[in-house]
Amino acid sequence: MADMTAPRIFGDPYETPDGTTVIPVHRPVGVFAVRDGQAKWEPAVDATRVALLGVGVGLVAAALTGIAMVHRPPWPDLRGRR
């Protein structure tokens, strides 16, 4: 008999209508899909979200760099006058 209090990493497998057996992984990283005797790892990563996050970070970095290059610093100019 299995110890029901022990943490499990893999969930109970289930079969989809097209005959694929899906084995969920309880940490949100993905699932194993078994079709025609071949196991394939399907990661739970949304590529669109990752790409949009990269674009957003790039835009914020570009905007802050532009502001820093145009804006005069709040401290006095220490170069001296000639």
C-alpha distances in whole Angstrom, upper triangle without the diagonal:
4,7,9,12,12,15,14,18,17,17,16,18,21,24,27,30,32,29,28,24,24,21,22,22,21,24,27,28,27,25,25,26,26,29,30,28,29,27,29,29,30,31,31,35,38,41,43,42,42,46,47,46,48,51,51,51,54,56,55,56,59,60,60,62,65,65,65,68,70,70,72,70,71,72,76,77,78,80,83,86,89
4,6,9,9,11,11,14,14,14,13,16,19,22,26,29,30,28,26,22,21,18,19,18,17,20,23,24,24,22,22,24,24,27,29,26,27,25,27,26,27,28,28,31,34,37,40,39,39,42,44,42,44,47,47,47,50,52,52,52,55,57,56,58,61,61,61,64,66,66,68,66,67,69,72,74,74,76,79,82,85
4,6,6,9,10,13,14,14,15,18,21,25,28,31,33,30,28,24,23,20,19,18,17,19,23,24,24,23,23,26,26,29,31,29,29,27,28,27,28,28,28,31,34,37,40,38,38,42,43,41,43,47,46,46,49,51,50,51,54,55,55,57,59,60,60,62,65,64,66,64,65,66,70,71,72,74,77,80,83
4,6,8,9,13,13,13,13,17,19,23,26,29,31,29,27,23,21,18,18,17,15,17,21,22,23,22,22,25,25,29,31,29,29,27,28,26,27,27,26,29,32,35,38,36,36,40,41,39,42,45,44,44,47,49,48,49,52,53,53,55,58,58,58,61,63,62,65,63,63,65,68,70,71,73,76,79,82
4,6,9,13,14,14,16,19,22,26,28,32,33,31,29,26,23,20,19,17,15,17,20,22,23,23,24,26,27,31,33,31,31,28,29,27,28,27,26,29,32,35,37,35,36,39,40,38,41,44,43,42,46,48,47,48,51,52,51,53,56,56,56,59,61,60,62,60,61,62,66,67,68,70,73,76,79
4,6,10,12,13,15,18,21,25,28,31,32,30,28,24,22,18,17,15,13,15,18,20,21,20,21,24,25,29,31,29,29,26,26,24,25,25,24,27,30,33,36,34,34,37,38,37,39,42,41,41,44,46,45,46,49,50,49,51,54,54,54,57,59,59,61,59,59,61,64,66,66,68,72,75,77
4,7,9,11,13,16,20,23,25,29,30,28,26,22,20,16,14,12,10,11,15,16,17,17,19,22,23,27,30,28,27,23,24,21,22,21,21,23,27,29,32,30,30,34,35,33,35,38,38,37,40,42,41,42,45,46,46,48,51,51,51,53,56,55,57,55,56,58,61,63,63,65,68,71,74
4,6,7,10,13,16,20,22,26,27,25,22,18,16,12,11,9,7,10,13,14,15,14,15,18,20,23,26,24,23,20,20,18,19,18,18,21,25,27,30,29,28,32,33,32,34,37,37,36,39,41,41,42,45,46,46,47,50,51,51,53,56,55,58,56,57,58,62,63,64,66,69,72,75
4,7,10,12,15,19,21,25,25,23,20,17,14,10,9,6,5,7,10,11,11,11,12,16,17,21,24,22,21,17,17,15,16,15,15,18,21,24,27,26,25,29,30,29,31,34,34,33,36,39,38,39,42,43,43,45,47,48,48,51,53,53,55,54,55,56,60,61,62,63,67,69,72
4,7,8,12,15,17,21,22,20,17,13,11,7,6,5,6,9,11,11,10,9,9,12,14,18,20,19,18,14,15,13,14,14,14,18,21,24,26,26,26,29,31,30,31,34,35,35,37,39,39,40,43,44,45,46,49,50,50,52,54,55,57,56,57,59,62,63,64,66,69,72,74
4,6,9,13,15,19,20,18,15,12,9,6,5,6,6,10,12,13,11,9,10,12,14,17,20,19,19,16,16,15,15,15,15,19,21,24,27,26,26,30,31,30,32,35,35,36,38,40,40,41,44,45,46,47,50,51,51,54,56,56,58,57,58,60,64,65,66,67,71,73,76
4,7,10,13,16,18,16,14,10,9,6,7,9,10,14,15,16,14,11,11,12,13,16,19,18,18,16,17,16,16,18,17,21,24,27,29,29,29,32,34,33,35,38,38,39,41,43,43,45,47,48,49,51,53,54,54,57,59,59,62,61,62,64,67,68,69,71,74,77,79
4,7,10,13,15,12,10,6,5,4,7,10,12,15,16,16,13,10,9,9,10,13,15,14,15,13,14,14,14,16,17,21,23,26,28,28,29,31,33,33,35,37,38,39,41,43,43,45,47,48,49,51,53,54,55,57,59,59,62,61,62,64,68,69,70,71,75,77,80
4,7,10,12,10,8,6,5,7,9,12,14,17,17,18,15,11,11,10,10,12,15,15,15,14,15,15,15,17,18,21,23,26,28,28,29,32,33,33,35,38,38,39,42,43,44,45,47,49,50,51,53,54,55,58,59,60,63,62,63,66,69,70,71,73,76,78,81
4,7,8,6,6,4,6,9,11,15,17,20,20,20,16,13,12,9,9,10,12,13,14,13,14,16,15,18,19,22,23,26,28,29,30,32,33,34,36,38,39,40,42,44,45,46,48,50,51,52,54,55,57,58,60,61,64,63,65,67,71,71,73,74,77,80,82
4,5,5,5,6,7,11,13,16,18,21,20,20,16,13,13,10,10,10,13,15,15,14,15,16,15,18,18,21,22,24,26,27,28,30,31,33,34,36,37,39,41,42,43,45,46,48,49,51,52,54,55,57,58,59,63,62,64,66,70,70,72,73,76,78,81
4,5,7,9,11,15,16,20,22,25,23,23,20,17,16,13,13,12,14,16,17,17,17,19,18,21,21,24,24,26,28,29,31,32,33,35,37,38,39,41,43,44,45,47,49,50,51,53,54,56,57,59,61,61,65,65,66,69,72,73,74,75,79,81,83
4,6,9,11,15,17,21,23,25,24,23,19,16,15,12,11,9,11,14,14,15,15,17,17,20,20,23,23,25,27,28,30,31,33,34,36,37,39,40,42,43,45,46,48,49,51,52,54,55,57,58,60,61,64,64,66,68,72,72,74,74,78,80,82
4,6,10,13,16,19,22,24,23,23,19,15,14,10,9,7,8,11,12,13,14,16,16,20,21,24,25,26,28,30,31,32,34,36,37,39,40,42,43,45,46,47,49,51,52,53,55,57,58,59,61,62,66,65,67,69,73,73,75,75,79,81,83
4,6,10,12,16,19,21,20,19,15,12,10,6,6,5,8,9,10,10,11,13,13,16,17,20,22,23,25,27,28,29,31,32,34,36,37,38,40,42,43,44,46,48,49,50,52,54,55,56,58,59,62,62,64,66,69,70,71,72,75,78,80
4,7,10,13,16,19,18,17,14,10,8,6,5,6,9,10,10,9,10,12,12,16,17,20,22,24,26,27,28,30,32,33,34,36,37,38,40,42,43,44,46,48,49,50,52,54,55,56,58,59,62,62,63,65,69,69,71,72,75,77,80
4,6,10,13,15,14,14,10,7,6,5,6,9,12,12,12,9,10,10,10,13,13,17,19,21,23,24,25,27,29,29,31,33,34,35,37,39,40,41,43,45,46,47,49,51,51,53,55,56,59,58,60,62,65,66,67,68,72,74,77
4,7,10,12,12,12,9,6,5,6,8,11,15,13,13,10,10,10,10,12,13,17,19,22,24,24,25,27,29,29,31,33,34,35,37,39,40,41,43,45,45,47,49,50,51,53,55,55,58,57,59,61,64,65,66,67,71,73,76
4,6,9,9,9,7,5,6,9,11,14,18,17,16,13,12,10,10,11,10,14,17,20,22,22,22,25,27,26,28,31,31,32,34,36,37,38,40,42,42,44,46,47,48,50,52,52,55,54,56,58,61,62,63,64,68,70,73
4,6,7,7,6,6,8,11,14,17,20,19,17,14,13,10,10,10,10,13,16,19,22,21,21,24,26,25,27,30,30,30,33,35,35,36,39,40,40,42,44,45,46,48,50,50,53,52,53,55,59,59,61,62,65,68,70
4,6,8,8,9,11,14,17,21,24,23,21,18,17,14,14,12,11,15,17,21,23,22,22,25,26,25,27,30,30,30,33,35,35,36,39,40,40,42,44,45,45,48,50,50,52,51,52,54,58,59,60,61,65,67,70
4,6,8,10,13,16,19,22,26,24,22,19,17,14,13,11,10,13,16,19,21,19,19,23,24,22,24,27,27,27,30,32,32,32,35,37,37,38,41,42,42,44,47,46,49,48,49,50,54,55,56,58,61,64,66
4,6,9,12,15,18,21,25,24,22,18,16,13,11,9,7,9,12,15,17,16,16,19,20,19,21,24,24,24,27,29,29,30,33,34,34,36,38,39,40,42,44,44,47,46,47,49,52,53,55,56,60,62,65
4,7,10,13,17,20,23,22,20,16,14,10,9,6,5,8,11,13,16,15,15,18,20,19,20,23,24,24,26,28,29,29,32,34,34,35,38,39,39,41,44,44,47,46,47,49,52,53,54,55,59,61,64
4,7,10,13,16,20,19,16,13,11,7,5,4,4,8,11,13,16,16,16,19,21,20,22,25,25,26,28,30,31,32,34,36,36,37,40,41,42,44,46,46,49,48,50,52,55,56,57,58,62,64,67
4,6,10,13,16,16,14,10,8,6,5,7,7,11,14,16,19,19,19,22,24,24,25,28,29,29,31,34,34,35,37,39,40,41,43,45,45,47,49,50,53,52,54,56,59,60,61,62,66,68,70
4,6,10,13,12,10,6,6,5,6,9,11,14,17,18,21,22,22,24,27,27,28,30,32,32,34,36,37,38,40,42,43,44,46,47,48,50,52,53,56,55,57,58,62,62,63,64,68,70,73
4,6,10,10,8,6,5,6,7,10,12,15,17,19,22,23,23,25,27,28,29,31,33,34,35,37,39,39,41,43,44,45,47,49,50,51,54,55,58,57,59,61,64,65,66,67,70,72,75
4,7,6,5,4,6,9,10,14,16,19,21,23,25,27,27,29,31,32,33,35,36,37,39,41,42,43,45,47,48,49,51,53,53,55,57,58,61,60,62,64,68,68,69,70,73,76,78
4,5,5,7,8,11,12,16,18,21,22,24,26,28,28,30,32,33,34,36,38,39,40,42,44,44,46,48,49,50,52,54,55,56,58,60,63,62,64,66,69,70,71,72,75,77,79
4,6,8,11,14,16,20,22,24,26,27,29,31,31,33,35,36,37,39,41,42,43,45,47,48,49,51,52,53,55,57,58,59,61,63,66,65,67,69,73,73,74,74,78,80,82
4,7,10,13,16,19,22,24,26,27,30,32,32,33,36,37,37,39,41,42,43,46,47,48,49,51,53,53,55,57,58,59,62,63,66,65,67,69,72,72,73,74,78,80,82
4,7,10,13,16,19,21,24,24,27,29,28,30,33,33,34,36,38,39,40,42,44,44,46,48,49,50,52,54,54,56,58,59,62,62,64,66,69,69,70,70,74,76,78
4,7,10,13,16,18,21,22,25,26,26,27,30,31,31,34,36,36,37,40,41,41,43,45,46,47,49,51,52,53,56,57,59,59,61,63,66,66,67,68,71,73,76
4,6,10,13,15,17,18,21,23,22,24,27,27,28,30,32,32,34,36,37,38,40,42,43,44,46,48,48,50,52,53,56,55,57,59,62,63,64,64,68,70,72
4,6,10,12,15,16,19,20,19,21,24,24,25,27,29,29,31,33,34,35,37,39,40,41,43,45,45,47,49,50,53,52,54,56,59,59,60,61,65,67,69
4,7,9,11,12,16,17,16,18,21,21,22,25,26,27,28,31,32,32,34,36,37,38,41,42,43,45,47,48,51,50,52,54,57,58,59,60,63,65,68
4,6,9,10,14,14,13,16,18,18,19,22,23,23,25,28,29,29,31,33,34,35,37,39,40,41,44,44,47,47,48,50,54,54,55,56,60,62,64
4,7,9,12,12,12,15,17,16,18,21,21,22,24,26,27,28,30,32,32,34,36,37,38,40,42,43,46,45,47,49,52,53,54,55,59,61,63
4,6,9,8,8,11,13,13,14,17,18,18,20,23,23,24,27,28,29,30,32,34,35,37,39,39,42,42,44,46,49,50,51,52,55,58,60
4,5,5,7,9,10,11,13,15,16,17,19,20,22,23,25,26,27,29,31,32,33,35,37,38,41,41,42,45,48,49,50,51,55,57,59
4,5,5,6,9,10,11,12,14,15,17,18,20,21,23,24,26,27,29,30,32,33,35,36,39,39,41,44,47,47,49,49,53,55,57
4,5,5,6,9,10,11,12,14,15,16,18,20,21,22,24,26,27,29,30,32,33,34,38,38,40,42,46,46,48,49,52,53,56
4,5,5,6,9,10,10,12,14,15,16,18,20,21,22,24,26,27,28,30,32,33,36,36,38,40,43,44,46,47,50,52,54
4,6,5,6,9,10,11,12,14,16,17,18,20,21,23,24,26,27,29,31,32,35,34,36,39,42,42,44,45,48,50,52
4,5,5,6,9,10,11,12,14,15,17,18,20,21,23,25,26,27,29,30,34,34,36,38,41,41,43,44,47,49,51
4,5,5,6,9,10,10,12,14,15,16,18,20,21,23,24,26,27,28,32,32,34,37,40,40,42,43,46,48,50
4,5,5,6,9,10,11,12,14,15,17,18,20,21,22,24,26,27,30,30,32,34,37,38,40,41,44,46,48
4,5,5,6,9,10,11,12,14,15,16,18,20,21,23,25,26,29,29,31,33,36,36,38,39,42,44,46
4,6,5,6,9,10,11,12,14,15,16,18,20,21,23,24,27,28,30,33,36,36,38,38,41,43,45
4,5,5,6,9,10,11,12,14,15,17,18,20,21,22,26,26,28,31,34,34,36,37,40,42,44
4,6,5,6,9,10,11,12,14,15,16,18,20,21,24,24,26,28,31,32,34,35,38,40,42
4,5,5,6,9,10,10,12,14,15,16,18,20,23,23,26,28,31,31,33,33,37,38,40
4,5,5,6,9,10,11,12,14,15,17,18,22,22,25,27,30,30,32,33,36,37,40
4,5,5,6,8,10,11,12,14,16,16,19,20,22,24,27,28,30,31,34,36,38
4,5,5,6,9,10,10,12,14,15,18,18,21,23,26,26,28,29,32,34,36
4,6,5,6,9,10,11,12,14,17,18,21,23,26,26,28,28,31,33,35
4,5,5,6,9,10,11,12,16,16,19,22,24,24,27,28,31,32,34
4,5,5,6,9,10,10,13,14,16,19,21,22,24,25,28,30,32
4,5,5,6,9,10,13,13,16,18,21,20,23,23,26,28,30
4,5,5,6,8,12,13,16,19,21,20,23,23,26,27,29
4,5,5,6,9,11,13,16,18,19,21,22,25,26,29
4,6,5,8,8,11,14,16,16,18,19,22,24,26
4,6,8,9,13,15,16,15,18,18,21,22,24
4,7,9,12,15,16,15,18,19,21,22,24
4,6,9,12,13,13,17,18,20,21,24
4,7,9,10,10,13,14,16,17,20
4,6,8,9,12,13,16,18,21
4,7,9,12,15,16,18,22
4,7,9,12,13,16,20
4,6,9,10,12,16
4,6,7,9,13
4,6,9,12
4,7,9
4,7
4
